[in-house]
Amino acid sequence: MTKAPSSNAVTALLGMPSAVGIIANLMWGDAMLRAQGRWTYTDLEPIGYLNSDALTWVGPTEGPYKDMSVKQLVETAKDKPGTLRVATVPGSMWDYLIEQVETNTGAKVLRVPFQGGGAGINALAGGNVDIAQGFYSEFRGLADAGKVRPIGVAAPERLSFLKDTPTMNEALGGNEYQWFVIRFAVVPKGTPEDRKAYLGAAIRAAMKDPELVAEYLKAGVYFDPKLTDPSRMQANLNAYAEAERAFYVKTGRLK
């Protein structure tokens, strides 16, 4: 599981004007919900995009739910509330995705907490939960072995390496089921423009290395076209951040 940077780590980065940090968008939630005004995500300026990793719902290959789609499983959770066991990581996008599904469909699942996506996926393979959630690198081995199967991807569009797996929006007829990790490079706000340009160019050059790209793809990440274009990267990162803020406001987590 990719962790958000702690407030102390972000504060340290802000105190080093020549520093470059590689972070994930999980820090947005940290900034909005836990930083208590000490810093905001806009205190760090993005200078280069690396990759993205979409949260995926994973289903069983044995038992009564082995052939069910996301929609069929959600219908089951509506007809028999509290019986469908879904692995989650409390207080994270795992929980948020479940909450969206329940709110929008009227389904009610039994949440089973784990410390990370991998643990939940292992529990699914062992028959201890009915749905797990995680990233491709966490379930690929078990999927290849026929022990689990991806059933829905919380990404804006289908992934090239999971072409037969619908997005959660496709499966449930929505447009808000989007939860993914975005990895990017940042510098403290106020870093000189020439330094930002130099560092950004270096990152873009590195991201054109075929061997590096191949390694990333092997790991099961993808490249968001909204972020690969440097002229649109900051605006689209801000749009993603504001969509997350809107969710926190809508659900009462943020005023």
C-alpha positions in Angstrom: 0.0 0.0 0.0 1.4 3.4 -0.9 1.3 5.6 2.2 0.7 9.4 2.3 3.6 11.4 3.6 3.3 12.4 7.3 2.8 16.0 8.2 6.4 16.0 9.6 7.8 14.8 6.2 5.9 17.5 4.3 7.0 20.2 6.8 10.6 19.1 6.4 10.3 19.2 2.6 8.8 22.7 2.8 11.8 23.8 4.9 14.3 22.8 2.2 13.9 25.2 -0.8 16.3 23.2 -3.0 14.6 19.8 -2.3 12.7 17.6 -4.7 10.2 15.1 -3.3 8.5 12.1 -4.9 5.0 11.8 -3.5 1.6 10.3 -4.1 -1.7 12.1 -4.1 -2.6 10.4 -0.9 -1.1 13.5 0.7 -4.2 15.4 -0.4 -6.3 13.7 2.1 -3.6 14.2 4.7 -3.6 17.9 3.9 -7.3 18.3 3.9 -8.3 16.1 6.8 -5.3 15.9 9.2 -2.8 18.8 8.7 -4.9 21.2 10.8 -3.9 24.2 8.8 -0.2 23.7 9.2 0.2 23.2 5.4 -1.8 22.5 2.3 -1.2 20.4 -0.8 -0.7 23.6 -2.8 2.4 24.4 -0.7 4.1 21.8 -3.0 4.3 22.5 -6.7 4.3 19.5 -9.1 7.1 19.5 -11.6 6.8 16.0 -13.2 4.4 13.1 -13.4 5.5 9.5 -12.9 2.6 7.1 -13.1 -0.8 6.1 -11.7 -2.2 3.0 -10.0 -6.0 2.3 -9.9 -7.8 0.7 -7.0 -9.5 -2.5 -8.2 -12.3 -4.7 -6.9 -11.3 -8.3 -6.9 -13.7 -11.2 -6.7 -13.5 -15.0 -6.0 -13.1 -17.8 -8.4 -14.9 -20.4 -6.2 -18.1 -20.4 -4.2 -21.5 -18.8 -4.8 -20.1 -15.5 -6.0 -17.5 -16.9 -8.4 -19.2 -15.8 -11.7 -20.8 -12.6 -10.4 -20.1 -9.1 -11.9 -19.8 -6.0 -9.8 -23.4 -5.1 -10.5 -24.6 -8.6 -9.5 -22.6 -8.5 -6.3 -24.0 -5.1 -5.4 -27.6 -6.4 -6.1 -26.8 -9.2 -3.7 -25.7 -6.7 -1.1 -29.1 -4.9 -1.6 -31.1 -8.0 -1.3 -29.2 -9.4 1.6 -27.8 -6.5 3.6 -24.7 -7.1 5.7 -23.9 -10.5 4.3 -21.4 -9.7 1.5 -18.0 -9.5 3.2 -15.8 -6.8 1.6 -12.1 -6.2 2.6 -11.3 -2.6 3.4 -8.5 -0.4 4.8 -10.3 2.0 7.3 -10.1 5.7 6.6 -8.8 5.4 3.1 -9.9 5.2 -0.5 -10.9 1.5 0.1 -13.5 2.8 2.6 -14.5 5.7 0.4 -15.2 3.5 -2.6 -17.4 1.2 -0.5 -19.2 4.3 0.9 -19.9 5.6 -2.6 -21.3 2.3 -3.8 -23.5 1.9 -0.7 -24.8 5.5 -0.9 -25.6 5.4 -4.6 -27.1 1.9 -4.8 -28.7 1.2 -1.5 -26.4 -1.8 -0.9 -25.1 -2.6 2.5 -21.9 -4.7 2.9 -20.1 -6.1 5.9 -16.7 -4.3 6.0 -13.8 -6.4 7.1 -10.8 -4.3 8.0 -7.2 -5.0 7.0 -4.0 -3.0 7.2 -3.4 -3.1 3.5 -4.8 -4.3 0.2 -2.5 -7.3 -0.1 -3.8 -8.8 3.2 -7.4 -8.4 2.0 -6.6 -10.1 -1.3 -5.0 -13.0 0.5 -8.1 -13.3 2.7 -10.2 -13.4 -0.5 -8.1 -16.3 -1.9 -8.5 -18.1 1.4 -12.3 -17.7 1.4 -12.4 -15.3 4.3 -14.0 -12.4 2.4 -16.1 -12.2 -0.7 -14.6 -9.1 -2.3 -11.2 -7.6 -1.9 -9.7 -4.3 -3.1 -6.2 -3.6 -4.1 -3.7 -2.6 -6.8 -2.7 -4.8 -9.8 0.7 -5.6 -8.3 -1.0 -6.9 -5.2 -3.4 -9.4 -6.9 -1.6 -10.2 -10.2 0.1 -13.4 -8.8 -3.2 -14.8 -7.4 -5.1 -13.8 -10.5 -2.6 -15.5 -12.8 -2.9 -18.6 -10.6 -6.7 -18.5 -11.0 -7.3 -17.8 -7.3 -8.9 -14.4 -7.7 -10.3 -12.3 -10.6 -10.4 -8.5 -11.1 -14.0 -7.4 -11.5 -14.0 -3.6 -11.5 -11.4 -0.8 -11.8 -11.8 2.6 -10.1 -10.1 4.4 -13.0 -11.4 6.9 -15.6 -11.1 4.3 -18.4 -10.2 0.6 -18.8 -6.6 -0.3 -18.4 -4.5 -1.8 -21.2 -3.5 -4.8 -19.1 -7.0 -5.4 -17.8 -9.0 -4.8 -21.1 -11.7 -7.2 -20.1 -12.3 -5.6 -16.7 -14.8 -2.8 -16.7 -14.4 0.4 -14.8 -16.5 0.8 -11.7 -18.3 3.6 -13.5 -19.2 1.3 -16.4 -20.3 -1.5 -14.0 -22.6 0.7 -11.9 -23.6 3.5 -14.4 -21.8 6.3 -12.5 -19.1 8.8 -13.0 -17.6 9.3 -9.5 -16.1 5.9 -8.8 -12.5 7.0 -9.4 -9.9 6.2 -6.7 -6.3 5.8 -7.7 -2.7 6.6 -6.6 -0.9 9.3 -8.6 2.9 9.5 -8.2 4.6 12.8 -9.1 7.6 14.9 -8.2 7.2 18.2 -6.3 9.3 21.1 -5.1 8.4 23.7 -2.3 6.2 26.5 -3.5 8.3 29.5 -4.5 11.1 27.5 -6.0 12.8 29.6 -8.8 11.2 29.1 -12.2 14.5 28.2 -13.9 15.1 25.4 -11.4 11.6 24.0 -11.8 12.0 24.0 -15.5 15.4 22.2 -15.3 14.1 19.6 -12.9 10.9 19.1 -14.8 12.8 18.5 -18.0 15.0 16.0 -16.3 12.0 14.0 -15.1 10.3 14.1 -18.5 13.5 12.8 -20.1 13.8 10.0 -17.6 10.2 9.0 -18.2 11.0 8.5 -21.9 13.5 5.8 -21.1 12.0 2.6 -22.6 13.4 0.3 -19.9 12.0 2.5 -17.2 8.6 2.6 -18.8 8.7 -1.2 -19.3 9.4 -1.7 -15.6 6.6 0.5 -14.6 4.2 -1.4 -16.9 5.4 -4.7 -15.6 4.5 -3.4 -12.1 0.9 -2.8 -13.3 0.8 1.0 -13.3 -0.6 3.1 -16.1 0.0 6.6 -17.5 -2.8 9.1 -17.3 -3.0 11.1 -20.5 -4.4 14.1 -18.6 -1.0 14.2 -16.7 1.6 13.2 -19.2 1.2 16.5 -21.0 3.3 19.0 -18.9 1.2 21.9 -20.1 -1.9 20.4 -18.5 -0.4 18.5 -15.6 -0.9 21.0 -12.8 -4.4 22.0 -13.9 -5.5 18.4 -14.0 -3.8 17.5 -10.8 -5.7 20.3 -9.2 -9.0 19.1 -10.7 -8.4 15.6 -9.2 -7.6 17.2 -5.9 -10.7 19.3 -5.9 -12.8 16.3 -6.8 -11.5 14.6 -3.7 -12.2 17.6 -1.6 -15.8 17.6 -2.9 -16.2 14.0 -1.7 -15.0 15.0 1.8 -17.4 17.9 1.9 -20.3 15.8 0.5 -19.7 13.1 3.1 -19.3 15.5 6.0 -15.6 14.9 6.6 -14.7 18.5 5.7 -16.6 21.7 6.1 
